[in-house]
Amino acid sequence: MRFSTHRVVQLSDLQDRAAANRVRYYCNAIKAESIGNQGAAIHFSKLARKWESVRARAMRLELLKA
């Protein structure tokens, strides 16, 4: 399967944004945990896992382009 250049750029951008958001939300979860806010820690951990799955999916799709 060959992707257009535009699609490859979109996938790369999505992968970069997902990686950045994943780290951001894990950091937020750690900070919330450290101040004792369990609800926020759980919320941010869920968001981080969501972005991790988006990043992994974008990476798999990018690998299929070859």
C-alpha positions as CSV (number, residue, x, y, z in Angstrom):
1,M,0.0,0.0,0.0
2,R,1.5,3.4,-1.0
3,F,0.4,6.6,0.7
4,S,0.5,10.0,-0.9
5,T,3.1,12.4,0.4
6,H,0.4,14.4,2.2
7,R,-0.8,11.3,4.0
8,V,2.7,10.4,5.1
9,V,3.2,13.9,6.5
10,Q,-0.2,13.6,8.3
11,L,0.8,10.3,9.9
12,S,4.2,11.7,11.0
13,D,2.6,14.8,12.5
14,L,0.0,12.7,14.3
15,Q,2.7,10.4,15.7
16,D,4.7,13.4,16.9
17,R,1.7,15.0,18.6
18,A,0.6,11.8,20.2
19,A,4.1,11.2,21.6
20,A,4.2,14.7,23.0
21,N,0.7,14.5,24.5
22,R,1.4,11.0,26.0
23,V,4.4,12.4,27.9
24,R,2.5,15.5,28.9
25,Y,-0.4,13.5,30.4
26,Y,1.9,11.1,32.2
27,C,3.7,14.1,33.8
28,N,0.4,15.5,34.8
29,A,-0.6,12.2,36.3
30,I,2.6,12.0,38.3
31,K,2.1,15.6,39.5
32,A,-1.5,14.9,40.5
33,E,-0.4,11.7,42.3
34,S,2.2,13.6,44.2
35,I,-0.3,16.1,45.6
36,G,-2.8,13.4,46.5
37,N,-5.3,14.0,43.8
38,Q,-6.2,10.4,42.8
39,G,-9.1,11.3,40.5
40,A,-6.9,13.6,38.4
41,A,-4.1,11.0,38.3
42,I,-6.5,8.4,37.0
43,H,-7.9,10.8,34.4
44,F,-4.5,11.8,33.1
45,S,-3.3,8.2,33.0
46,K,-6.2,7.3,30.9
47,L,-5.5,10.2,28.5
48,A,-1.9,9.1,28.3
49,R,-2.8,5.5,27.4
50,K,-5.2,6.8,24.8
51,W,-2.4,8.9,23.2
52,E,-0.1,5.9,23.4
53,S,-2.5,3.8,21.4
54,V,-2.9,6.6,18.8
55,R,0.9,6.9,18.5
56,A,1.3,3.1,18.1
57,R,-1.5,3.0,15.4
58,A,0.1,5.9,13.5
59,M,3.4,4.1,13.6
60,R,1.9,0.9,12.3
61,L,0.2,2.7,9.5
62,E,3.5,4.5,8.6
63,L,5.3,1.2,8.5
64,L,2.7,-0.2,6.1
65,K,3.4,2.6,3.6
66,A,6.7,0.9,2.5
